[in-house]
Amino acid sequence: MKFTVGVAMTPLDQLAPLARTAEEVGFSSIALPDSLFFMETQAADYPYTPDGSRMWNADTPWVDPLIAAAAMGAVTTEIEFYTQVLKLGSRNPVLLARQVGSVANLTGDRFGFGVGIGWAPEEFEWCGAPYARRGARVDEMIEVLKLILGGGMVEYHGEFFDFDRLQMSPAPSRPVPFYIGGHTEVALRRAARVGDGWTSAMIKFDDLVSVIARLKELREQYGRADLPYEIQTVCIDRFGKDGYAELADAGVTDTIVVPWIFDGLGFDSPLEAKQDSLRKFADTYLGAPS
């Protein structure tokens, strides 16, 4: 099982040095979150907290995850990056294809594309995208993105997106993996049908086991059970060597961790303290040198 560092709500000037340290001590990848803006009042509940409130405020630092991946990729050589997850619904897939292809090329194909629909109506409407029928629209977006990123001259004529023949060069030298987020049945079906993996929000172990079993059923239904598949998770009730062993036995391929939180530090803690947490975690769980 691989270990990935989550860097949500990290001050921007810490991202590059944290990437270097994570690579040095043996982490496989860095998970990059997405948040467009903080609306003063929210029209919908945030789906991953008990009371629907957000875990951040108007002053919490965020950076576009694609720009972050390019910046962190420029100061590293091996560690990989993936969005966890980028909210597709508020974006345009043709413009996004150019961005994703650029990041894949600039990082030497060390980039995976974790995607979800998005939960906030404001993010759709204020960016000029409809909130209604967002699931069907995102399904088309994934088709468009994969088509363009595959390279060559392509065209697309769908319900939501329509364009004649075009080409974006250079195409990534290998397919960009798509990791699909979401815990609902429709999201799991999307992950099984078109994803190279599934990526979770915060989830408890028993729920995770149920999701993995359902994904297996769905992948068999879609004839994709024999293809490589990632299970990336943020499990909130399994930690330590025994806990990580349970996750691996359950079928998790990639655990996303925030070592400085385990050490009682905050998201805005000093860089050096976070680097020490990365080294400590690696010494304990990755077998990396100090």
N, C-alpha and C positions, 0 to 999 in steps of 0.2 A: 504494500500500500504506500502511495506517495503522500507527502505532506506539502501543503501549500500555505503560504502566509497571506492572511487577509489584511488589507491595509485601508479599510474603510475609515473615513473621518480622520485621516492622518494629515498633519500639516504638509503642505506641498514641498517645502524645502527639505523634508526628510525622505521623500520617496526614492530619490536616486541613491543616497547612501544606504538606505535600508535594503534596496535591491542588491547592491554590491555585497553587503553582509550576508543576506539570505543565500546568495549564490555561493559565497565562500564557505559557508558552514553546511551546505548540502541540501537545502530545500529544493524541491522540484520546480515550483512555480509560484507566482504571485497572482492573487485574485483581486481584480480591480472593480470596485462598485460604480454605480451610476446614479446620479441625482441631478436633474436639470436646474432646479431652483427650489427655494423654500417659499411656499405660499402662506400668507399670514393666516388665513383660515382654509381648512381643507373640506372639500365636498364629500369625500369618502374616507372611511376608516383605513388606516394602514393595516394590511392583513396579517402581519406577523408579530403583533403584540397583543396581549390579552384585552386591552382597553381601546385598541385602535389608534393610539397616539404614536407619534413619531419619536425615534430615539435620538433625534438631533434637533438643533434649533437654527435660527436664521444665520448665526455666525459660524456654524460648523463648516470646516473647510472641505470642499469637494473639487475634483478636477475631472475634466472629460477623460474617460478611461482609455480612449484610443490615443489621445495625446500623451497620457501618462505611460502607456505601454511603449510608445516610440521613444520617449525620454529615458525611461528605465532600460530599454533595450540598448540604447546608445552607450551605456556605461557598464554593460554586462556582455557575456559571450555565450552562456549556456542556459541559464535559468529561463523558463518559459513564462508567458503571461496569458491570462484569459479574463474576459469581462465576466462579472458574476453579480448581476447580469445587466447587460445593456437593454434599456427599454425601447423596443422597436417601434411601438405604436405611434409615437410622436415624431418619428423620423421619415425621411424620404429614402427609399431603398436604392435609387440610382446614385444619389450623392453619397449614401452610406457605403455603397460598394467601392467607390473610389477611396474612401477613408480606410476601410478594412483592408483592401488590397495594398494600400500604401504601408500600413502598419505591418502586415505580413511580410512584405518585401524588406522594409527597413530593419526588422528584427531577425532576418534570416529564417523566416518561417517558424518563429518561436511564439506564435500567437494563436490562441483559440478563442472562438467567438461564442461566449455565453449570452443567451438572449431570453427575454421575456416580453410580455405584452406591455406591462406598466399598469399601475394601480390607480393613479390619480387622474380624474377627468381634466383637471387644469392643465396637466402636461400635454394632453392631446389638444385641447381646444385653443390654448394660448399659443401653441406652435402651429396652428392651422390644420390640424388633423382631426377627423371625426372620432368621437368616443364610441358612437354606435357601431356595431358590427366589427369591433376591433379585432376579435379573434380571427375572423375570416380574412380581414385585411392583412394581419400579420402572417397568416399562412401564405398569402401571395407574396409578401415581402421576402420571406425566406426563399421562395422559388426564384424571385428576381435576383436576390443576392447570390445564390449559388450559381445561377445561370451566368451572370456577368463575371463572377470571380473564377469561373471555369476557363475563361479565356476565349479568344476568337471573336468573330463577328456574330452577334446574337440579336434576337428581337423577342418581344414579349407582348402579348395581347390578352389581357385579363380583364376582370370586372373592375378592379381598382387601379391598375397600372397598365399603361399602354405605351409602347415605344417601338419604332422601327429599328433597323439594323444599326448596331453600334458596337464599339470595341474599346475596352480599357486596357492599356498596356503600361508596364508589364503585368501580366497575371501572376499570382503567386506560383512558385515552382512546384508546390504540392497543395492539395485541397485544404482549405482552412476548415478545421473541425468546428462543428456547430454543437454547442451544449445547450439544451433547452431547459429552462427553468419553469417552476410552477408546481403546485401540489394538488390541483384539482384534476378530476378525471379527464377533462378535455386537454389540459396541459400534459398529462402523462401520455395520452394518446399521441399528441404532437411529438413529444420526445421520443416515443417508440417508433413513430412512423418516419420522421425525417432527421432525427438527431443522431449525432455520434456519441452522445452521452446525455445524462440528466444531471442537473445541478440544483441543489436544494437551497432554500432559505433556512432559517433556524428551525430545527426539527428534533423531536424526541426519538429515542432509539426504537421504541415499539412501533411508532408511526413510520419510521424509516424502513424497518423490516417489511411492513405491509406495502409500502411504495415499491421497494425493490422486487417483491414478489409480483406485484401488478405489472410492473414494467416488463418482467420476464414473460408474463402471459401475453401482453400486448405485442411484444417483439416477435413472439412466435406466431401470433395472428397475422402480422404484417410480413412474415417470411424473412425477418432480419435477425433471428436469434443467434446465428453463427457469426455475425459481424462483430468486430471489436467494439466495446462499449464502455464508456467511463461512467462511474457513479461518484460524483463529487458532493460532499456533504458538509454541513455545519451542524454537527450533532451536539445538542446542549446538555446531554446527561450521560455521556461516556467519555472519560478522560483517563490519562495515565496508561501504563503499559497494558494492563488488563482491559481497559476500555477500548484502546485502539486495536487490540487483538480481536475483541468482539466485533468491532466495525469491519475489520478485514474479513473475518469469518462470515459476516452477513452479506458480503459482496461489495463493500465500499472499495473503490480503487484510489480515492484521493480525499484526504481529510483536510479541511480548511481550518487553520488555527490562528490565534492571535496571541503569541507567547507573552507579550507584555501585560495583557489582561490577566492571564493566569498568575502573573507575579504581582498583581494588585496595582498595576500602573494604569493611568488613564490614557485616553487617545492622544492627549496633548502633552504627554510626558516628554522629557528631554530625549533627544536622539540617542545619546550614549547609553541611557538606561534601556531603551528598546533594543539596541544592538546587543547589549549584555543578555537580555532575555532570549534573543534569537540564538546566541551561542549556548546558553544554558539548556534550552530546549533541544538543540541539536546534539549536545553532549549526552543528553538523557535518552533521546528517542531515535536519533539518526546515526549515532556512532561516529559523529564528525569530530575532528580534533578541535581543541580550544583555540 
